[in-house]
Amino acid sequence: MDTGRQQNAETLLELTDAGIVQLDGSGIVVLMNRRAEELLKVPRSEVLGKRVDMLPLRTPIYRVLSENSGDTPVEMSIDGAILLVRSAMVPLVGGCGEFFELRDVTADKKEKRDREEFVAMMTHDLKSPLTVIMGYVQALLGEVPDKIDPSLQVFIKEMDKSSKKMLAMIEDVLDAYRLEAGLLQIDRQPCNVQALLEGCCNDGAREAVVHGSAFSAELSGEVPPLYLDGKQIARVFANLIGNAVKFTPRRGAIRVSSGVQQDYLVVEVADTGIGIPPEELPRIFNKYFRASGAQGFKGTGLGLTISKAIVEAHGGSIGVESAAGKGTRFSVFLPLERR
């Protein structure tokens, strides 16, 4: 490298927001930029030219440089700050050295924690009064007919329906938080998937009638009982079928099919709805993402994200095929593991 290029490289290293430390093949510190000095709270003059094992123990610089963080970045607490440390082996003349990248993620961690606490508090505060409302609505629905005017029954049923939808949206937000925090639980039990899927199809068929769409189901009778979290898998099927009904215009068609392929139960939900443009398909499972054609439809943008996480937690996979204006087909693959 000529002198000009070397000076440019050194200037870039000084300006970068990441701390950079380099060791040669003998473990001697040969490079350290300004940001690394700030993060490790040590002047480079005290460490350049020294071997790692000659640095004072218990100091931040020794802790970082003695950490093996090549395969997976390591988070370290240094004097109240959280550093993300990543190392990589680099070829050098006469052997290999090691390159350390340090980033201060304290603010990111705090923002994430504050956001999670806010979501947890908000959803709890919304869920509590909603549960009370739903309790009173159920009490009204259970009253004998002579106590409730027949003209009010329709309104009470709509209240019940809307409150259940709101509860489902709150649960989606909570589950998105649980996903991000790694707290989504899967409780596997012997499950009659056939009956579960039939129940979801019955609900979907009723919704399709309201929307003026045709609904059909071709379910295989060869599906054995599986070891699954029935409640969570039901959420996946209900979400896919509900989306198919919601995004299919009047006089459209929704079709649900199931069958066994090799060692997997395959469930497909296809519709003739609005479809998804090809450039948006790679992001369809991203949190809060909604396809351009879905604008104006109610939803949180979390259903597919949560469904994908649930299916993958069972060792399965979920895929999608679609074209704008021509409909969409989701395919769910669940392993036939019965233990």
C-alpha positions as CSV (number, residue, x, y, z in Angstrom):
1,M,0.0,0.0,0.0
2,D,1.5,3.4,-1.0
3,T,1.8,6.3,1.5
4,G,-1.3,8.1,0.2
5,R,-3.6,5.1,0.5
6,Q,-2.2,4.3,3.9
7,Q,-2.9,7.8,5.1
8,N,-6.5,7.7,3.7
9,A,-7.1,4.3,5.5
10,E,-5.8,5.7,8.8
11,T,-8.0,8.8,8.4
12,L,-11.1,6.6,7.8
13,L,-10.3,4.5,10.8
14,E,-10.1,7.6,13.0
15,L,-13.5,8.9,11.7
16,T,-15.5,5.6,12.0
17,D,-17.9,5.3,14.8
18,A,-16.7,1.8,15.6
19,G,-13.7,1.0,17.8
20,I,-11.0,-0.9,15.9
21,V,-8.2,-2.9,17.4
22,Q,-5.8,-5.1,15.5
23,L,-3.4,-7.8,16.8
24,D,-0.6,-9.3,14.8
25,G,0.2,-13.0,14.6
26,S,2.0,-12.8,17.9
27,G,-0.8,-11.2,19.8
28,I,0.8,-7.8,19.8
29,V,-1.5,-4.7,19.6
30,V,-0.5,-3.0,16.3
31,L,-3.5,-0.7,15.7
32,M,-6.0,1.1,17.8
33,N,-8.2,4.0,16.6
34,R,-9.6,7.0,18.6
35,R,-13.0,5.4,19.1
36,A,-11.5,2.3,20.7
37,E,-9.6,4.5,23.1
38,E,-12.9,6.2,24.1
39,L,-14.8,2.9,24.5
40,L,-12.0,1.1,26.4
41,K,-10.9,4.1,28.3
42,V,-7.2,3.6,27.7
43,P,-4.7,5.7,25.7
44,R,-3.3,3.8,22.8
45,S,0.2,4.8,23.8
46,E,-0.2,2.4,26.8
47,V,-1.1,-0.7,24.7
48,L,0.4,-0.4,21.3
49,G,3.4,-2.7,20.9
50,K,2.3,-4.9,23.8
51,R,1.1,-8.5,23.8
52,V,-2.4,-9.1,25.1
53,D,-1.1,-11.4,27.8
54,M,1.1,-8.5,29.1
55,L,-1.8,-6.1,29.6
56,P,-3.2,-5.6,33.1
57,L,-5.8,-8.2,34.1
58,R,-9.4,-7.0,34.8
59,T,-9.0,-3.9,32.6
60,P,-11.5,-3.4,29.7
61,I,-8.8,-3.7,27.0
62,Y,-7.7,-7.1,28.4
63,R,-11.3,-8.4,28.7
64,V,-12.1,-7.4,25.2
65,L,-9.0,-8.7,23.5
66,S,-9.0,-12.0,25.3
67,E,-12.6,-12.7,24.3
68,N,-13.2,-15.2,21.5
69,S,-16.0,-13.4,19.7
70,G,-15.4,-14.7,16.1
71,D,-18.4,-16.9,15.5
72,T,-21.0,-14.9,17.4
73,P,-20.7,-11.2,18.5
74,V,-20.3,-10.9,22.3
75,E,-21.9,-8.2,24.5
76,M,-19.8,-6.9,27.3
77,S,-20.5,-4.4,30.0
78,I,-17.7,-1.9,30.4
79,D,-18.1,0.7,33.1
80,G,-21.9,1.0,32.6
81,A,-21.7,0.8,28.8
82,I,-22.7,-2.2,26.7
83,L,-20.2,-3.0,24.0
84,L,-20.8,-5.4,21.1
85,V,-17.5,-7.1,20.3
86,R,-16.9,-8.9,17.0
87,S,-13.5,-10.4,16.0
88,A,-12.2,-11.8,12.8
89,M,-8.9,-13.5,11.8
90,V,-7.1,-11.6,9.0
91,P,-4.1,-12.9,6.9
92,L,-0.9,-11.1,7.6
93,V,2.7,-11.5,6.4
94,G,4.1,-14.4,8.4
95,G,0.8,-15.7,9.7
96,C,-2.6,-14.5,10.8
97,G,-3.6,-11.7,13.1
98,E,-7.0,-10.7,14.7
99,F,-9.2,-7.8,14.0
100,F,-11.6,-6.5,16.7
101,E,-14.6,-4.3,16.1
102,L,-16.3,-2.5,19.0
103,R,-19.6,-0.8,19.0
104,D,-21.5,1.0,21.8
105,V,-25.0,-0.4,21.9
106,T,-26.1,1.0,25.2
107,A,-28.6,3.5,23.7
108,D,-30.1,0.8,21.4
109,K,-30.5,-1.6,24.4
110,K,-32.2,1.0,26.5
111,E,-34.5,2.0,23.7
112,K,-35.5,-1.6,23.1
113,R,-36.1,-2.2,26.8
114,D,-38.1,1.0,27.1
115,R,-40.2,0.1,24.1
116,E,-40.9,-3.4,25.4
117,E,-41.9,-2.1,28.8
118,F,-44.2,0.4,27.2
119,V,-45.8,-2.2,24.9
120,A,-46.3,-4.6,27.9
121,M,-47.8,-1.9,30.0
122,M,-50.0,-0.5,27.2
123,T,-51.4,-3.9,26.2
124,H,-52.1,-4.8,29.9
125,D,-53.9,-1.5,30.5
126,L,-56.0,-2.1,27.3
127,K,-56.7,-5.7,28.0
128,S,-58.0,-5.3,31.6
129,P,-61.0,-3.0,30.9
130,L,-61.7,-4.9,27.6
131,T,-62.0,-8.2,29.6
132,V,-64.5,-6.5,31.9
133,I,-66.6,-5.3,28.9
134,M,-66.5,-8.7,27.4
135,G,-67.7,-10.2,30.6
136,Y,-70.7,-7.9,30.8
137,V,-71.5,-8.6,27.1
138,Q,-71.5,-12.3,27.7
139,A,-73.7,-11.8,30.7
140,L,-76.2,-9.9,28.5
141,L,-76.1,-12.6,25.8
142,G,-76.9,-15.2,28.5
143,E,-79.9,-13.4,29.9
144,V,-83.3,-14.9,29.2
145,P,-85.0,-13.3,26.1
146,D,-87.8,-11.6,28.1
147,K,-85.3,-9.4,29.9
148,I,-83.6,-8.1,26.7
149,D,-85.6,-6.4,24.0
150,P,-85.2,-8.4,20.8
151,S,-84.1,-5.3,18.9
152,L,-81.1,-5.0,21.1
153,Q,-79.8,-8.6,20.6
154,V,-78.2,-7.6,17.2
155,F,-76.3,-4.7,18.9
156,I,-75.1,-6.9,21.7
157,K,-73.9,-9.6,19.3
158,E,-72.0,-6.9,17.3
159,M,-70.4,-5.6,20.6
160,D,-69.3,-9.2,21.4
161,K,-67.9,-9.7,17.9
162,S,-66.0,-6.3,17.9
163,S,-64.6,-6.9,21.4
164,K,-63.2,-10.3,20.4
165,K,-61.5,-8.7,17.4
166,M,-60.0,-6.0,19.6
167,L,-58.8,-8.7,22.1
168,A,-57.2,-10.6,19.2
169,M,-55.3,-7.4,18.1
170,I,-54.1,-6.8,21.6
171,E,-52.9,-10.4,21.8
172,D,-51.0,-9.9,18.5
173,V,-49.2,-6.9,19.9
174,L,-48.3,-8.9,23.0
175,D,-47.1,-11.8,21.0
176,A,-44.9,-9.6,18.9
177,Y,-43.3,-8.3,22.1
178,R,-42.9,-11.9,23.3
179,L,-41.3,-12.9,20.0
180,E,-38.8,-10.0,20.2
181,A,-38.0,-10.9,23.9
182,G,-37.8,-14.6,23.1
183,L,-40.7,-15.4,25.4
184,L,-43.2,-17.0,23.0
185,Q,-44.0,-20.4,24.6
186,I,-44.9,-23.5,22.7
187,D,-46.8,-26.1,24.8
188,R,-46.9,-29.4,22.9
189,Q,-49.7,-31.8,23.5
190,P,-51.3,-34.6,21.5
191,C,-53.5,-32.7,19.1
192,N,-56.3,-33.7,16.7
193,V,-55.2,-31.5,13.8
194,Q,-58.1,-32.7,11.6
195,A,-60.7,-31.5,14.1
196,L,-58.8,-28.3,14.7
197,L,-58.6,-27.5,11.0
198,E,-62.3,-28.3,10.4
199,G,-63.2,-25.9,13.2
200,C,-61.2,-23.1,11.5
201,C,-62.7,-23.9,8.1
202,N,-66.2,-23.7,9.6
203,D,-65.5,-20.2,11.0
204,G,-64.0,-19.2,7.7
205,A,-67.0,-20.4,5.8
206,R,-69.4,-18.3,8.0
207,E,-67.2,-15.2,7.4
208,A,-67.1,-15.9,3.7
209,V,-70.9,-15.9,3.5
210,V,-71.0,-12.5,5.1
211,H,-68.4,-11.2,2.6
212,G,-70.2,-12.8,-0.4
213,S,-67.4,-15.2,-1.3
214,A,-67.4,-18.9,-2.0
215,F,-65.6,-21.1,0.5
216,S,-64.5,-24.7,-0.1
217,A,-62.4,-27.2,2.0
218,E,-60.8,-30.4,0.9
219,L,-59.3,-31.9,4.0
220,S,-57.5,-35.2,4.0
221,G,-58.8,-37.8,6.5
222,E,-55.4,-39.4,6.8
223,V,-53.8,-36.9,9.2
224,P,-52.8,-38.7,12.4
225,P,-52.9,-37.0,15.8
226,L,-49.8,-34.8,16.2
227,Y,-47.8,-33.5,19.1
228,L,-48.4,-29.7,18.7
229,D,-49.5,-26.7,20.6
230,G,-53.1,-26.8,19.3
231,K,-54.0,-23.3,20.4
232,Q,-51.1,-21.7,18.6
233,I,-51.5,-23.8,15.4
234,A,-55.2,-22.9,15.4
235,R,-54.1,-19.2,15.4
236,V,-52.0,-19.8,12.3
237,F,-54.8,-21.5,10.4
238,A,-57.4,-19.0,11.6
239,N,-55.1,-16.1,10.6
240,L,-54.4,-17.4,7.1
241,I,-58.1,-18.3,6.4
242,G,-59.2,-14.9,7.9
243,N,-56.8,-13.0,5.7
244,A,-58.0,-15.0,2.6
245,V,-61.6,-14.0,3.4
246,K,-60.8,-10.4,4.2
247,F,-58.7,-9.8,1.1
248,T,-61.0,-11.6,-1.4
249,P,-63.6,-9.3,-3.0
250,R,-67.3,-10.3,-3.3
251,R,-67.9,-13.3,-5.6
252,G,-64.3,-14.4,-5.1
253,A,-63.3,-17.9,-3.9
254,I,-61.3,-19.3,-0.9
255,R,-60.1,-22.8,-0.9
256,V,-58.4,-24.7,2.0
257,S,-56.8,-28.1,1.4
258,S,-54.7,-30.5,3.5
259,G,-52.8,-33.6,2.9
260,V,-49.7,-35.7,3.8
261,Q,-46.5,-35.3,1.8
262,Q,-43.6,-37.5,2.8
263,D,-43.1,-36.6,6.5
264,Y,-45.1,-33.4,6.6
265,L,-48.7,-32.3,7.0
266,V,-49.3,-29.7,4.3
267,V,-52.1,-27.2,4.6
268,E,-52.8,-24.8,1.8
269,V,-55.0,-21.7,1.9
270,A,-55.6,-20.2,-1.5
271,D,-57.8,-17.3,-2.6
272,T,-58.7,-15.2,-5.7
273,G,-58.2,-11.9,-3.8
274,I,-56.2,-8.8,-4.3
275,G,-52.8,-10.6,-4.3
276,I,-49.3,-9.3,-3.5
277,P,-46.9,-7.6,-5.9
278,P,-43.7,-9.8,-6.5
279,E,-41.4,-7.1,-5.2
280,E,-43.3,-7.1,-1.8
281,L,-43.3,-10.8,-1.3
282,P,-39.9,-11.0,0.4
283,R,-41.2,-8.7,3.2
284,I,-44.6,-10.2,3.7
285,F,-43.6,-11.9,7.0
286,N,-41.8,-8.8,8.4
287,K,-43.3,-7.3,11.5
288,Y,-45.8,-4.4,10.8
289,F,-45.4,-4.7,7.1
290,R,-48.5,-4.5,5.0
291,A,-48.7,-4.9,1.3
292,S,-49.6,-1.9,-0.7
293,G,-52.9,-3.5,-1.8
294,A,-53.9,-4.0,1.9
295,Q,-54.1,-0.3,2.7
296,G,-57.5,0.5,4.0
297,F,-58.1,-3.0,5.5
298,K,-58.0,-3.3,9.3
299,G,-55.1,-5.1,10.9
300,T,-51.9,-4.8,12.9
301,G,-49.5,-6.2,10.3
302,L,-48.4,-8.8,12.9
303,G,-50.5,-11.9,12.0
304,L,-48.1,-13.3,9.4
305,T,-45.0,-12.6,11.5
306,I,-46.5,-14.4,14.5
307,S,-47.8,-17.3,12.3
308,K,-44.3,-17.8,10.8
309,A,-42.7,-17.9,14.2
310,I,-45.2,-20.4,15.5
311,V,-44.8,-22.7,12.6
312,E,-41.0,-22.6,12.7
313,A,-41.1,-23.2,16.5
314,H,-42.8,-26.5,15.6
315,G,-40.0,-27.4,13.2
316,G,-42.1,-26.5,10.1
317,S,-42.1,-23.8,7.5
318,I,-44.6,-21.5,5.7
319,G,-44.4,-20.2,2.2
320,V,-46.4,-17.9,-0.1
321,E,-47.0,-17.6,-3.8
322,S,-48.9,-14.6,-5.1
323,A,-49.5,-12.1,-7.9
324,A,-51.2,-8.7,-7.8
325,G,-54.8,-9.0,-8.7
326,K,-54.7,-12.8,-9.1
327,G,-54.8,-14.1,-5.6
328,T,-52.5,-15.7,-3.0
329,R,-51.6,-19.1,-1.8
330,F,-50.0,-19.9,1.6
331,S,-48.6,-23.3,2.3
332,V,-47.9,-24.6,5.8
333,F,-45.6,-27.6,6.4
334,L,-45.7,-29.2,9.8
335,P,-43.6,-32.3,10.5
336,L,-45.5,-35.5,11.3
337,E,-43.8,-35.9,14.7
338,R,-46.1,-37.6,17.0
339,R,-44.1,-37.7,20.2
